[in-house]
Each structure stands twice: as structure tokens, then as C-alpha cells.
């Protein structure tokens, strides 16, 4: 179950990053509140996951999901560059996360 919480934490981290972008576009209370809620949920689920998972592994996977997810969302929703080098490095981040899971 800890892995489910960790994945949820990563997904909320991605949502928080999207809300940062939304807040920069529309400086209103709704965007700010959604950003705070997403990051709060992210930290909460990360903390719950870390009750069973080693800190280093949990943190690395959480940041990997957030970083790669943020880059993918940027490419899909915000017209950021989609070149092969960016995609290669996203796969390297995800591969590292899978590698950490295999050795922990």
C-alpha cells in the first residue's frame, strides 16, 4: 500500500506544478488554493508512504514522478519542446525510479 501512497504523492506533486503554472496565468484565490491543496496532499501521501519505505527511495521516486510528470505535462499541455533528447532523459528518470524499486 505504501507504493500506492507514493504514486498518489507523485501525482499530486504533478498537479501542484500545473497549479503553479495556472496561478502565474490567473492570479486568483482559486488557483492559489488548488496549488496549496495539491502540494499539501503530495506531502501528506509522501509522509504516509515513508512510514514503510526507506526515505531515500521514497524521495527519489516522488521527485522522479514530479519531475518527469511535470515535463510531460509541459510538452502535452503547454507546447514545450518535444525533442528526442527531452524524452530520452524523461525515460532515464523513470528508469532510475524503477531501478530503485527493484533494489529496495
Secondary structure, DSSP 8 states (H G I E B T S, - for coil): -HHHHHHHHHHHHHHHHHHHHHHHHS-SHHHHHHHHHHHHHHHHHHHHHTTTS-HHHHHHHHHHHHHHHHHHHHHHHS-----HHHHHHHHHHHHHHHHHHHH-
